[in-house]
């Protein structure tokens, strides 16, 4: 037993008292404050908190599965902070933390359907019992819909925090984290296309997590790159998501072996550049109104400058691909330069890279670097 003179005595007593509060369901109103105090004490102890982890981690994991969404959100956030504090000492708890994260990578909250079913069952039971004023079907559907919408919004926030926890674990363990990718990558790629939230925050968090994996994705590029290319061409996705996917493709070329899918990447980026150029060129599309006149319908992408953002991100990613595959990029130059000339696009980095591929063959530039000089007619 510890004595009062021991340096760990008072932290040990405080942590023991706090963990007892977390385990007591009757003190649920204090659990959020207690979780904050636990992590604050661990942060102040630094590496000395490792000896207390076997007693501290179970209450945090228990709180992360609480029926109360605010407490779950706080617990997930605090677990990520704990991983930052203990770094490599998280190894004994890795499987428990990843199991928690995987539970949150499903596209829909498991409780949403159950809540709607429970509401419908309650209405049916009330009607069968001959209640004086049973709830109407409309009221039941509205209540179930409201519950489902609130649960879904909370679930999306939990997904973002769960992905943050995964990133912290990857940063803490690096190469030791690679064996966990076969079970995580399919969930992340599924989330990219199953996420139906309005702002697509889980999708953006999943993209950031894939970027954190970095070189560890080398064995999974056959699945990751096609998924990112599909996402970048998904017209229904917000432009911020499409731009983030294109930027991630460019950044991954610096760490992954992309010679095999290089052609598909270049062709997709070419279509995105053309799409962005078309959006920027068609500022206002004349549309016949019901009265017979013409009304200007401005493209949403143009209003937000989205077309230009997507085109610029695609050009930057194209430069990353060119830099990664070197001379093999020369085969794509004629068609790309012709496209950029037609769109009137000037990208200095691309011009520099193309010039370095064939410094003695200016025909690769397809006269894109500078306008054609006027041809003088011979005088007779």
Number of C-alpha atoms within 10 A of each C-alpha: 5 11 9 9 8 9 10 16 13 14 17 15 11 13 20 15 12 20 20 13 18 22 16 11 11 10 11 16 11 14 22 17 14 19 23 14 15 20 20 15 14 22 17 12 14 14 13 13 20 15 12 15 17 11 12 20 18 15 18 24 17 13 23 24 16 15 10 11 18 13 20 23 23 20 26 27 19 21 23 20 19 24 22 18 21 19 17 16 16 20 17 11 14 18 12 13 22 18 10 18 22 17 13 22 23 18 21 19 20 14 15 19 15 13 17 20 13 13 19 17 13 15 19 15 13 15 15 10 10 9 10 8 8 15 14 11 12 9 12 18 15 14 16 21 17 13 17 19 13 13 20 20 15 16 25 25 16 26 29 21 25 28 25 22 26 25 22 21 23 21 18 20 17 17 12 14 17 15 10 13 17 12 11 16 19 14 17 25 20 16 21 24 16 14 18 17 13 9 14 17 17 27 27 18 21 27 22 17 20 22 17 17 21 17 20 21 22 15 14 15 18 13 13 19 21 16 16 23 18 15 22 26 19 14 10 8 17 15 20 16 20 27 22 20 27 29 23 20 26 23 17 25 23 16 14 17 17 19 15 10 13 19 15 13 22 19 14 19 26 21 15 23 27 20 17 24 22 16 22 20 13 12 15 15 12 13 13 12 10 8 7 8 9 12 14 12 12 14 17 11 18 19 13 11 15 21 26 20 19 28 26 21 25 29 24 20 23 28 20 22 24 24 18 21 16 15 13 13 21 15 11 15 18 13 13 19 22 16 18 19 18 12 16 11 16 14 14 10 14 19 15 12 18 23 17 13 18 14 12 9 10 12 13 21 20 16 14 19 16 10 8 8 7 6 6 6 6 5 4 3
